[in-house]
Amino acid sequence: MVINMEKEKIIEDIMRTYTKYVDEDLDIYSGNRYLTVKIESMIHEAIKGIISPEDLREIAEKLRDKILEGPGSINPYVMELLGILEESASLENLKEALELSRRLLKEDKFDKLEV
């Protein structure tokens, strides 16, 4: 189990990188692609027991909130990915999120802000 300070650091680091892409570089594509790759990495860690699925659920929930507060510019499919993880910490949801992540990376439409 990841302690709260570690979860906050993970979220801060992700937000810092995402914000640099979106706000500083005006590169929505790279920001959303970064989020997807980072989230997929954490899904693999949860599946293999490196982090608990519940910790991943909490991280996804806080990330969604922080991204909506500011800088925004999140791809709706990436938002859906976070939503799947936020909904439940079950293995079934982890696999569903992993499949969505794989499809997103294959389709490569990270610059889209509308469905």
Backbone as a ProteinNet text record, in pm:
[ID]
protein_1_A
[PRIMARY]
MVINMEKEKIIEDIMRTYTKYVDEDLDIYSGNRYLTVKIESMIHEAIKGIISPEDLREIAEKLRDKILEGPGSINPYVMELLGILEESASLENLKEALELSRRLLKEDKFDKLEV
[TERTIARY]
84.4	0	89.1	53.7	128.1	73.2	162.3	113.6	70.1	-13	-71.5	31.1	143.7	246.3	300.2	320.2	370.5	268	139.7	35.8	32.3	42.1	41.9	161.9	277.8	397.9	378.3	321.1	293.5	201.4	95.3	-1	64.7	142.3	214.4	306.7	382.4	476.7	403.5	295.6	217.5	159.5	102.1	42.3	147.3	263.4	370.1	408.3	427.4	465.1	351.6	230.5	114.9	96	106	88.3	196.7	318.7	426.4	394.5	346.2	308.8	195.3	88.9	-33.2	-22.3	23.4	26.3	151	266.2	390.7	421	407.4	441.9	322.3	201.9	78.4	70.6	117	124.4	25.1	-100.6	-207.9	-184.4	-137.7	-110.4	-15.3	100.6	200.7	152.1	78.2	25.3	-68.4	-160.1	-255.9	-190	-94.2	-19.8	59.7	124.4	198	105.1	-13	-107.2	-142.6	-169.1	-207.9	-95.9	26.1	139.8	163.6	155	176.1	68.2	-55.1	-165.7	-150	-115	-97.3	13.6	119.4	228.6	178.6	97.4	44.4	-54.5	-128.5	-218.8	-137.3	-28.1	58.1	111.9	150.5	201.6	93	-30.5	-139.8	-170.4	-168.5	-194.3	-87.3	35.7	146.8	171.7	87.5	96.1	201.2	255.4	354.4	284.9	169.8	83.3	-53	-128.4	-259.5	-358.6	-453.3	-556.5	-632	-648.9	-718.1	-636.2	-503.8	-418.7	-430.2	-431.9	-446.8	-581.9	-685.1	-817.8	-816	-752.3	-743.7	-661.2	-551.6	-467.8	-547.4	-620.8	-701.7	-807.2	-870.7	-974	-915.8	-803.2	-741	-687.2	-632.9	-583.6	-697.4	-808.3	-924.1	-964.6	-975.1	-1014.7	-915.4	-787.6	-684.7	-679.5	-694.4	-690.5	-810.8	-926.7	-1045.7	-1035	-966.7	-946.6	-861.4	-758.4	-672.4	-574.9	-507.4	-505.3	-615.7	-692.7	-794.7	-728.5	-786.3	-732.5	-708.2	-794.5	-776.5	-865.3	-808.5	-878.2	-990.5	-1111.7	-1222.6	-1198.4	-1120.1	-1090.4	-993.6	-901.9	-811	-891.6	-988.5	-1077.2	-1157.1	-1201.5	-1273.7	-1183.4	-1057.7	-960.6	-949.5	-937.3	-932.5	-1064.4	-1175.5	-1306.8	-1322.9	-1272.6	-1278.9	-1203.6	-1085.8	-1004.8	-1066.8	-1129.2	-1191.2	-1315.2	-1382.6	-1507	-1486.2	-1379.4	-1358.8	-1213.3	-1167.9	-1030.6	-1023.5	-1127.2	-1131.5	-1035.5	-996.4	-910.2	-978.9	-1109	-1185.4	-1172.8	-1185.8	-1172.3	-1029.8	-932.2	-792.8	-769.1	-822.8	-806.7	-881.3	-999	-1075.7	-998.2	-941.5	-863.6	-737.8	-674.5	-555	-588.9	-700.6	-743.9	-773	-839.7	-867	-736	-642.8	-512.6	-442.7	-444.9	-381.2	-446.9	-580.1	-651.3	-616.1	-609	-574.8	-436.2	-342.6	-206.3	-200.9	-280.5	-282.8	-349.7	-460.1	-533.9	-465.1	-388.8	-303.5	-380.1	-489.5	-570.3	-568.8	-452.1	-440.8	-462.2	-466.4	-488.5	-637.1	-723.5	-867.5	-919.8	-997.2	-1056.4	-1206.5	-1262	-1404	-1419.8	-1524	-1549.9	-1630.5
-118.3	0	124.9	219.1	344.3	441.5	504	599.4	727.5	805.1	924.9	1021	1041.7	1132.9	1084.1	954.6	898.8	916	894.7	913.9	1059.3	1150.4	1293.3	1328.3	1269.9	1294.9	1241.2	1123.1	1065.2	1158.2	1203.9	1291.8	1424.3	1481.4	1606.9	1592.5	1484.6	1462.7	1448.9	1373.3	1356.4	1490.6	1563.7	1693.6	1792.9	1791.3	1883.3	1857.9	1732.8	1697.7	1728.2	1687.7	1712.6	1862.4	1941.8	2086.8	2149.7	2100.5	2153.5	2129.6	2010.3	1982.5	2074.2	2079.8	2147.4	2299.5	2350.5	2495.7	2563.2	2502.8	2566.8	2541.8	2416.6	2382	2390.5	2403.3	2400.4	2274.3	2163.4	2035.8	1937.9	1951.9	1868.1	1721.3	1695.4	1558.6	1488.3	1548.3	1485.4	1475.6	1574.8	1570.8	1453.7	1432.7	1321.9	1187.1	1181.9	1057.1	1022.1	1122.7	1101.8	1044.3	1105.4	1055.3	909.6	875.4	738.3	639.4	674.1	584.7	571.3	682.2	680.3	596.6	616.5	540.3	391.3	359.5	218.4	155.7	228.4	178.5	145.3	233.1	208.7	92.1	72.6	-42.2	-171.8	-176.5	-295.2	-317.5	-208.8	-220.8	-274.8	-231.2	-280.4	-427.5	-465	-604.8	-696.2	-649.7	-731.3	-712	-633.1	-619.6	-522	-440.4	-341.3	-228	-186.4	-93.8	-161	-121.3	-184.2	-122.3	-203.1	-148.2	-32.4	-39.3	69.5	198.2	188.1	306.8	364.9	278.7	325.5	393.7	338.5	399.4	540.5	555	686.8	784.7	738.4	823.1	869	777.9	812.4	916.9	898.6	992.2	1132.2	1139.1	1269.4	1333	1249.9	1303.1	1364.9	1295.4	1350	1484.6	1493	1618.4	1730.3	1700.3	1802.8	1848.9	1757.3	1794.5	1881.2	1849.4	1929.5	2068.8	2079.6	2209.7	2301.4	2243.8	2324.9	2230.3	2210.1	2282.4	2241.2	2134.7	2089.3	2026.2	2045.8	1996.6	1846	1772.2	1627	1561.9	1466.2	1387.7	1311.7	1308.6	1240.6	1091	1028.8	886.9	864.9	958	950.2	974	1065.5	1088.4	962.2	891.9	765.2	661.4	658.4	566.7	590.2	715.9	748.3	710.7	731.1	698.4	550	466.8	321.1	283.4	342.7	311.4	368.5	483.1	547.2	470.6	406.4	335.2	217.1	140.9	19.7	-23.4	-87.5	-137	-285.3	-336.6	-478.9	-513.8	-639.8	-689	-672.8	-692.7	-676.3	-532.7	-434.3	-294.6	-261.5	-319.9	-297.1	-348.6	-467.4	-523.4	-441.2	-391.8	-306.2	-177.1	-117.8	4.9	-21.6	-134.4	-170.2	-186.5	-248.8	-265.8	-129.5	-40.3	93.7	167.8	158.1	222.9	172.2	43.4	-16	34.4	42.8	94.6	240.5	318.8	461	477.3	400.1	410.5	364.8	265.8	216.9	318.1	377.9	473.1	608.9	645	764	893.5	917.9	1038.5	1126.6	1154.2	1224.5	1374.8	1428	1571.7	1606.8	1508	1529.9	1563.6	1672.8	1710.5	1685.7	1644.7	1612.3	1475	1406.2	1274	1288.8
0	0	0	-84.5	-94.8	8.5	86.7	185.9	117	185.2	125.3	68	137.4	86.6	-46.6	-59.4	-185.2	-297	-266.1	-366.8	-412.6	-316.4	-350.5	-437.9	-409.8	-490.9	-632.4	-645.4	-776.8	-855.8	-791.7	-857.8	-895.7	-803.5	-831.4	-951.5	-955.3	-1066	-1199	-1199.2	-1322.1	-1366.1	-1271.7	-1305.1	-1353.3	-1292.5	-1333.6	-1479.4	-1514.3	-1651.2	-1748.2	-1714	-1800.2	-1824	-1717.6	-1727.7	-1814.8	-1803.4	-1888.7	-2035.7	-2068	-2207	-2252.9	-2173.7	-2216.7	-2207.2	-2094.4	-2073.7	-2128.9	-2107.3	-2149.7	-2297	-2339.8	-2477.5	-2572.4	-2516.3	-2594.8	-2681.2	-2623.4	-2693.3	-2629.9	-2669.1	-2615.3	-2648.5	-2768.1	-2811.9	-2714.8	-2690.6	-2603.3	-2459.5	-2413.1	-2277	-2255.8	-2350.2	-2338.5	-2360.8	-2451.1	-2472.4	-2346.4	-2286.1	-2161.2	-2053.7	-2036.1	-1934.8	-1958.9	-2083.5	-2116.8	-2083.9	-2123.4	-2097.1	-1946.8	-1874.8	-1729.7	-1660.5	-1701.7	-1643	-1673.7	-1798.7	-1834.3	-1750.6	-1728.6	-1645.3	-1504.3	-1447.3	-1313.2	-1312.1	-1421.8	-1430.8	-1424	-1499.7	-1495.3	-1353.6	-1286.7	-1149.5	-1056	-1076.3	-991.3	-1020.2	-1146.1	-1181.7	-1122.2	-1117.7	-1066.4	-917.2	-850.1	-705.1	-654.8	-742	-698.8	-623.6	-673.9	-600.8	-588.4	-489.5	-472.6	-571.4	-618.4	-705.8	-640.1	-510.4	-438.4	-443.1	-429.7	-442.7	-583	-683.3	-821.4	-839.4	-779.5	-788	-729.7	-613.8	-549.5	-632.8	-689.5	-774.7	-896.4	-960.3	-1077.8	-1042.1	-928	-883.1	-862.9	-794.6	-768.2	-896	-985.5	-1112.9	-1193.4	-1203	-1275.5	-1218.7	-1086.8	-1021.8	-1051.8	-1037.9	-1059.1	-1204.6	-1297.2	-1438.9	-1473.5	-1416.8	-1443.3	-1380.9	-1264.9	-1199.8	-1285.8	-1345.7	-1430	-1490	-1581.3	-1707.2	-1803	-1772.5	-1867.2	-1988.6	-2104.5	-2231.9	-2232.8	-2165.8	-2162.6	-2269.4	-2335.5	-2435.8	-2364.4	-2421.9	-2354	-2332.3	-2419.1	-2401.4	-2284.8	-2265.9	-2151	-2023.3	-2029.4	-1915.3	-1885	-1989.1	-1970.6	-1904.3	-1944.2	-1885.8	-1735.1	-1696.1	-1553.2	-1485.7	-1554.9	-1499.4	-1471.1	-1559.9	-1539.5	-1412.3	-1395.3	-1277	-1150.4	-1162.5	-1046.9	-1000.1	-1093.8	-1066	-971	-993.4	-914.2	-921.7	-815.7	-810.3	-846.8	-912.5	-944.2	-1057.9	-1061.7	-1168.9	-1303.8	-1307	-1431.2	-1483.6	-1396.1	-1437.5	-1479.7	-1411.1	-1450.4	-1591.9	-1621.5	-1756.2	-1860.4	-1825.7	-1917.5	-1946.1	-1842.1	-1859.3	-1942	-1919.5	-1996	-2144.2	-2172.7	-2312.4	-2376.1	-2304.3	-2357.6	-2383.2	-2291.7	-2309.2	-2434.5	-2454.1	-2572.8	-2701.3	-2699.7	-2817.7	-2843.3	-2736.7	-2751.5	-2812.3	-2763.9	-2816.5	-2961.9	-2996	-3133.6	-3227.5	-3183.1	-3266.7	-3274.9	-3171.1	-3171.8	-3203.7	-3130.1	-3151.4	-3026.9	-2975.9	-2849	-2858.9	-2979.8	-2994.3	-2997.7	-3001.1	-3005.3	-2865.9	-2858.2	-2729.7	-2727.4	-2840.5	-2847.5	-2910.7	-2871.5	-2927.5	-3054.1
[MASK]
+++++++++++++++++++++++++++++++++++++++++++++++++++++++++++++++++++++++++++++++++++++++++++++++++++++++++++++++++++

